[in-house]
Amino acid sequence: MTSPFYLFPLPQLVYSIIINSMTMTQQILISMCSSKANSIVKSVRREKRSISLIVQDNEFVTVVVHDPYEQLLIGQVPELAADWPMNKRLTINGKSKRFDYSEEKCVLGTIWDDVEVGTMEIIKYFDALFGAKVELLEMFDYSGCQIMKWLQRHQDHLLQVAFYSRKDTIFEVEALNEIIRDCEAHHIGVCADTGGKPFKIQNSHGKCVMFRCTIDTVFTVENIMQIEAPQIYLTNRWYENEEIHQFIGHWMNGGNPYLKALRLPCEHFNEQVATSGIPVQWNPERRYYQSDQRDFCFSMDGGFEVQRDDGTKALFNISIDEFFSFVVEKALDFVDDESLE
């Protein structure tokens, strides 16, 4: 990397102005030239833009800068690639590492004997330089568990963890069960092919505020009953009226005590089947559920009201796009048509 030290013989005010006129990516690259360059960039930069990190597959860290948007992908590899010589050097936390950079693709490649250690060093580097935290961890197999546990020890909170299957591979159910049990993220998302085997939800930390489950994952109504998250969003399959009836009965008997809102697909919703033996009454008032996740905000044009023995009420209904919504009444807001425009 070109040395930045041509800047530093200049008066501090001058090189401070130059550094602050750079893009965030340019500041990052300058800071990695040496420990001294890192210290100078850290001390003179004035702009406090929102910066977050995304970790993917244990070996990729994406630095996301907001307003204006910038993105830099940093990949850790264990050895040289024939088409990417990496004959330059940079400094990460005092460690000299071989690297190469593609300005066209906004990709920086670094070499580490242990890729996971390299990823952790990159995370620590941006935390120290910008105070940037990992907001999303994407895991494709059990090997990501080490980084997840490390992040949970080193950050106040981990916002989101998502589990995926690699193409044409199976995510072992036993591994998935164990990872979810240990996961303390606020949002947990599962989009993993488990080979037709259902997995168990054993997360009891009380830190998860939203649980998502999407296509390719076997998920049953019994799984729903195990989740402690206040928000549950499922799109993995069509749910039957009998399953909805089973869930409502479970909730009426005190189940899912932390639940605020549940959404899942239900084709051909049948009120008689879904509420058989359950006392319900129609409430015509229009309500709105507000979530910190934009795609989980929705309105209800009236709903069927149920009440359990402790006095807690909930409303449920089916939307025109065939999503069954079940929301505890105290989590709903009254709205008018103008407020939703």
N, C-alpha and C positions, 0 to 999 in steps of 0.2 A: 504494500500500500504506500502511496506517495506520502512522504513525511509532512506533517503539518507544521514543523518547527520553523518554516519560513515566516509563519505568522507571529511567533512569540517574541522575536527581537523588536517587533513593533510596540508602540505604547499599548498598555492594557486596554485603554478605551477603544483603540482602533481594532485590535483583534477581537475584542468583545463584540463590537458592532458587526464585524465580519461573520463571526460564529452565529450571532443571532439573526443574521440575514439568510443563513443556510436553511435548507429543508431539514426536517427531523432525521431523515435517512442520512443526509450528509453529516449531520452532527454525530450520529451513531458511528459512522465509518471513521470520522476524525477521532472520536473518543477511543477507538480500538487500536490506534497506532501505538500507544504506550500508556503506562500507568500515569505518566505526567500529563499526557494529552487528555486522558479520562478525567483527571482531577481538574484541569482547566475548563473543559467543557461543562463539567458539573457545576463549577463555581460561577461561571459567567453567563450561562444561559438564563434568560429571563422569562421566556414564554412558557406558560404552564398549560399545555394542551393535554387533553384526556388521552392517555396511552394505556392500552391493555395488551395482554398476551394470550395467545391461543396455542396450546400444545397438542400435537397430533402424532399418534403412533410412536410415542416415546422419543422420536428423533427430529421432529420439526417444531420450531418455535416461530410463530408468526407475530410480529410486532405490529399492532394496529393503532394508528394515530388518527384522531378525529379532528375535524373542523380546522383546516381542510384535511381531507382524507389522504393518508399515506399507508403503505403496507410494505413490510420487509419480511421475507421468509428466510429463516436461518435453519439450515439442515446440518445435522451432525452425522458423519460417516466414519467407519472404523479404518478405512484404507483408501488409497488413491484410486480414482477411476481413470481409465485410459483416455477418456475424452474430456477430463477436467483435471489438469495437472496439479493445481493448488500449490504453486511454487512461491507464494507470498506468505508473509507472516503478520499476525496481529496479536494483540495482548488481551486476554480475558482473565480478569481477577488475578493479575500478575503472572499468568501462564502464557507462554509464547506458543501459538498454534498456527499450523499451516492452513491456508484458506484460499478461496478464490471468490470473485464477485461478478455477477452478471447484472449490469446496470439495466439492460433491456428487460430482463425478467424480474428484477428486484429480488434476486436470490443470492444469499451468502452461504457458501459451503465451508464447513470446518471439519478438521480431522481429530478424533479422540479415540484412545484405546478402548474406552468404555463409552458407548453412545449415550446411555442413560446418565452417566456422570456428566458428560458434556452438556446434555440438555439441562441438568440441574445447575451447572455453572452458568449457562446462558441466562437462565431465569434469575439467578442471584445477581448477575451483572446488571440486568435492566431494572431490577428492584432497587439496587444501590444507586444507579445512575438517574433514573426517572421516577422511582417509587411505583413502577408498573407492576401490577399483579396479574396472575393467571386467572382469567375469567371463564375459560372453557378448556376442559381436558377431554380429548377424544381418544377413546381406547378401543383397540381392535382385537386385543386378546389379553390374557391374564398378565402378560409381562408388564403392562402399564400400571399394575397395582403398586409397585414400588414408588413410582413417581407420585401417584395419587396420595399415598400415605405420607410421603415426604412433604408434599404441598400442604396437606392438612396440619402438619406440625409447624410449618414455616409461615403460613398465612393466617390472618384472623378468620377468614372464611374462604371457601371455594365455591364460586357461584354455580357452575354447571359442569356436570360430567355426563358424557354421552357414550354409550356402548354400541359398537358396530361389529358386523361380521365382515371379514375379507371376502372378496368375490369367490363364490363356489366353495366356501369353507363353513364349518360349523363352530359356533361359540359353545364350548362345553358347559353344560348346565351347572355342574358342580363349581366350576370356576366363576361363572356369573353369579351364582348364589353367594359365594364367598366375597366377591368384590362389592356387591350391593350391600351386603351386611356391614362391610367396613366403610362404605362411602358416607361422607358427612356433607356432601354438596347440597346447596339449597335447591337446585334443580337436577333431577336425575332423568335421563332419557335412554330408552332401550330400543334399538333397532337391530336386533341380532337374530340370526337364524340359529335356533337351538336344536335343529334336526327333529322337530316334531315333539320335543320333550318340554313339558311345562317347567318353569322355574319358580322358586319360592321367594317371597319378599320377607326378609328378616331384619330390615333396617329399623332400629329402635332408638336412634340417636335423637329423634325429634327435631332435627335440623332441616330436613327436606321439606320444602314448601310446595314443590310441584313435582309430580311423577308423570312421565310420559312413556307411552309404549306404542311404537309404530309397526309398520308392516314387517312380516317375516318372523315375528316373535309369538310363540305360543303363550297365551295369557288367558286365564279363566276368571270367572266371577269370584272364585275362592281366593285368587290372588288379590283381587280388589279389596276383599275383606281384611287382608293382612296389612294393607298400606296405611301408614300413619300420617301421610302427607295431607295438608289441607286442600290441595288442588290435584285432581287426577284427570289426565287427558289421554284418552285411548283412541287410536285409529288403526289398530292392528287387524281388526276383522269386524264383521257384522255381529252384533249381540242379539240374542233371542229375547222375546218377551218373557219367557220363563226365567231367564237369567236376571232380567231387570226386576221381576217379582221377587226373586231370591235376595237380591241386593237390598231392595226397599225393606223387606221383612227383617233382614239383618240389621239395617240402620234403625228401624223401629224398636228393635230389642237392645239398643245401646251400642251397636257396632260402629266402627269408624268414628270415634268420638272427636277426632280433630278435623273431620271433613268440613270444608266450606263449599266446594263445588266439584262436581263430577260431570264429564262429557264423554260420550261414546256413541258410535254409530249404531242405529237400530232400524233395520228395514222392516216396513209393514208393522209399525207400532200399533199394539192393540191394548187399549185402556183396560178392558175387562180382564184380559189375561195378566197384564202387568200388575194389576191392583187387586186381584182376586183375594177376598177375605181381609183386605186392608181398608179401613175407613178413610175415605178421601172426600174432599169437597173442592169445587172449582172456585178459584180466585181470579177474577177478571183483570186485576190491576196489572199494568205494565211495569216491569222491573228491569233493572240492568245490573249485570255483574261486572265489576271493574277489577282487572288483574294487572300485575306488573308485566305480564306477558301479553303483548298486543293481540296475538292470535287466540288468546283465551278470554278475551272480553266479548260479551254477548248480551243480547236483550231477550226477554221472555214476554211474549204477548199473552199474559195470563198463565196460569198453571194450576196443576192439581196440588192441593195442600194436604200434607200429612202432619201429624203431631204425635210424638212419643210420650211416654208416661212422665218424663221429667219436664214436660212443657215445651221442649224444643220443637220448632216448626221448620218444615222444609217445603219447597215447591219444586215440581218437576213438570216437564213438558217435552214435546218433540218439535224440532224446528223444520222449516220447509226443506232443508238439506238433509233431513233424516238423522239429526243428531239429538240424542236423548240428553237432556240437561237436568241435573239434580242439584239444587242449591239450598243451603241452610238460609232461612228467611233473614236472619240478622246480617247476612253478608250481602244482601241485595239492596239496591237503591231504587227509590221511586223516580221515574223519569217522565218527561213528556216528549212528543215527537221532535220539537225543535232542538232539544238537547242532544239528540242522536244524529243530527244532520252534520 
